[in-house]
Amino acid sequence: MLIRNKRGWEIGESAVTPEGIFVQRRRLVKALAMGPILAPAASFLLAGCGEEDAAATGGKNRNSAEAAPADPSASLYPMMRNPRYQITRPLTDEKIATTYNNFYEFGSHKQIHRAAQALRIRPWTVTLDGLVEKKITIGVDELLRKMPLEERLYRHRCVEAWSMTVPWSGFALKALVDFAKPLGSAKYVRMETFSDAEMAPGQKQFWYPWPYVEGLTIAEAVNELAFIATGLYGKPMPKQNGSPLRLAVPWKYGFKSIKSIVKFTFLEERPKTFWEIVNGSEYGFWANVNPEVPHPRWSQARERVLGTGKKVPTQLFNGYGAFVAGLYKGLEGERLFM
Ligand code: MTE
């Protein structure tokens, strides 16, 4: 696997760069030129991996989601656990998983759980568009009534080399793809987070290409592991974890698991994703977990298991190779693990 150490801002502004992205990139270059004040933000993080945090060692002095007001979908929880998805590690303490978060819309540090309570989760409309038989716009509660709901226990491995194991509730992404009825020409699904800089002040940080965007191939999206999570620990999803619906793709680094999704767009061309635009040499489209392919700035061989103080070896595809390795046959020329 060839790892290119090229900096994000060295990428050529060539043909394929849409104008909006180009402009954001120019702003970024400007931010970098402003020196040390903005440079830390622009050195792009997803890099708090060395830091120990109270939340990671027990979550002392933190509010968990328990204090959040009732969610209108609360009666759907807990959902029936699907026994097919087994774990070999203890579940992470709920308080840790709900107080040690990445959600850059509310701040570029881990303690955003209080700030994220500003997220307004109703009304919440989801749009399914692009290469589909017919564009669909649907409220999240109606969508939940149409989907086959279940709970799954999954590991989650952040690119920053920490991990957790949690019970997500929700539905297979395949059920949503079937509902959307994509055309045969659709090869990718692009997912987009809300845009509202007043509600989510992180979106005022002009050097990021808001809104947060992620993407999967259709083959990945209909793989049985790809999951749209609407709840956590048998309750509706805490806002800080990406309410009311977020992706969970446990064989990929956590940044692929986009939170608070408002739109699924079916495309023929591969979409550019948030972190790929920010720094494509460090965060790519595929981002499959592989302990043997280091991040340009740190090793991916081991991971810090939140709440245990322990580091353990990372597994290829985060241990989910039996489900997903076949998806990548014939794609060996791609940067599959970055
Ligand atoms: N989605 C949005 N919209 N914004 C983000 O900043 N961070 C990603 C991912 N999804 C992020 C996001 C990263 S880097 C990780 S590791 C996971 O969310 C963290 O999920 P958690 O807070 O539930 O652990």
Residues whose N, C-alpha, C, O or C-beta is under 5 A from the ligand:
A	BS01	MTE	A97 Y100 N101 N102 F103 Y104 E105 C158 T193 Y212 Q240 N241 G254 F255 S257 I258 K259
